Amino acid sequence: MCAVYLILSISLLRIIIGTGLLSHGVHLLLITMGGLPKGEEAPPLLGEHSAKGHIVHLPQALILTAIVISFGVTAFFLVLAYRVYQELGTDDVESMREHVDHWA
């Protein structure tokens, strides 16, 4: 709810923080869906005919990649917002629309 509230605000910086918060919330959701093996704790080694206790590392690798991409996109958005603030002198989205209307 906090992420959606921040995304729907007028300030550009709050929108960026909201998207970062939402993306990390999705990362946590996906990593918990990967799950842990139930029952006895066993090392992640394959036995003779059984794969009990084997943990699949693919969800963890995909989430790690998604976190790195999310940080890169957030950094790009912050640089873009800073440049817009330098040009227009505001981070208010409604004010930015007025400036864009004057350019068109």
C-alpha positions as CSV (number, residue, x, y, z in Angstrom):
1,M,0.0,0.0,0.0
2,C,2.9,2.4,0.8
3,A,4.3,1.8,-2.7
4,V,1.0,2.5,-4.5
5,Y,0.5,5.6,-2.3
6,L,3.9,6.9,-3.3
7,I,3.5,6.1,-7.0
8,L,0.2,8.0,-7.1
9,S,1.7,11.1,-5.5
10,I,2.6,14.3,-7.4
11,S,6.3,14.5,-6.5
12,L,8.7,12.8,-8.9
13,L,11.0,11.7,-6.1
14,R,8.1,10.0,-4.3
15,I,7.2,8.2,-7.5
16,I,10.7,6.9,-7.9
17,I,10.9,5.7,-4.2
18,G,7.5,4.0,-4.7
19,T,8.6,2.1,-7.7
20,G,11.7,0.9,-5.9
21,L,9.7,-0.1,-2.9
22,L,7.2,-2.0,-5.1
23,S,9.9,-3.8,-7.0
24,H,11.6,-5.0,-3.8
25,G,8.3,-6.1,-2.4
26,V,7.9,-8.3,-5.5
27,H,11.4,-9.6,-5.1
28,L,10.5,-10.7,-1.5
29,L,7.3,-12.3,-2.7
30,L,9.1,-14.3,-5.4
31,I,11.9,-15.5,-3.1
32,T,9.4,-16.7,-0.6
33,M,7.5,-18.5,-3.3
34,G,10.7,-20.4,-4.0
35,G,10.2,-22.1,-0.7
36,L,12.2,-24.3,1.6
37,P,12.1,-28.1,1.6
38,K,9.7,-29.5,4.2
39,G,10.6,-32.2,6.7
40,E,14.1,-33.2,7.7
41,E,16.8,-30.8,6.9
42,A,19.3,-32.5,4.6
43,P,22.2,-31.2,2.6
44,P,21.4,-30.2,-0.9
45,L,23.0,-33.4,-2.3
46,L,21.3,-36.0,-4.4
47,G,21.0,-39.5,-2.8
48,E,20.8,-42.8,-4.6
49,H,17.2,-42.5,-5.8
50,S,15.8,-39.5,-4.0
51,A,16.1,-35.8,-4.4
52,K,14.6,-35.0,-0.9
53,G,16.1,-31.9,0.6
54,H,17.5,-30.6,-2.7
55,I,17.1,-26.9,-3.0
56,V,16.6,-25.4,-6.4
57,H,18.8,-22.3,-6.7
58,L,17.2,-20.9,-9.9
59,P,14.7,-18.6,-8.1
60,Q,17.5,-17.2,-6.0
61,A,19.6,-16.5,-9.0
62,L,16.8,-14.9,-10.9
63,I,15.9,-12.7,-7.9
64,L,19.5,-11.6,-7.5
65,T,19.6,-10.6,-11.2
66,A,16.3,-8.7,-10.8
67,I,17.6,-6.8,-7.7
68,V,20.7,-5.7,-9.7
69,I,18.5,-4.6,-12.6
70,S,16.2,-2.8,-10.2
71,F,19.0,-0.8,-8.6
72,G,20.3,0.2,-12.1
73,V,16.8,1.4,-13.2
74,T,16.3,3.3,-9.9
75,A,19.7,5.0,-10.3
76,F,18.8,5.9,-13.9
77,F,15.4,7.4,-12.8
78,L,17.2,9.4,-10.0
79,V,19.6,10.9,-12.5
80,L,16.8,11.6,-14.9
81,A,14.8,13.3,-12.1
82,Y,17.8,15.4,-11.1
83,R,18.3,16.6,-14.7
84,V,14.6,17.4,-15.0
85,Y,14.8,19.4,-11.7
86,Q,17.8,21.3,-13.0
87,E,16.0,22.2,-16.2
88,L,12.5,23.0,-14.9
89,G,13.2,23.9,-11.2
90,T,10.5,21.6,-9.9
91,D,9.7,18.0,-9.2
92,D,6.0,18.5,-9.3
93,V,4.5,16.4,-12.1
94,E,1.6,18.8,-12.8
95,S,4.1,21.7,-13.2
96,M,6.1,19.6,-15.6
97,R,3.0,19.1,-17.8
98,E,2.6,22.9,-18.1
99,H,6.2,23.2,-19.2
100,V,5.8,20.5,-21.8
101,D,2.6,22.2,-23.1
102,H,4.7,25.4,-23.6
103,W,7.3,23.5,-25.6
104,A,4.8,21.9,-28.0
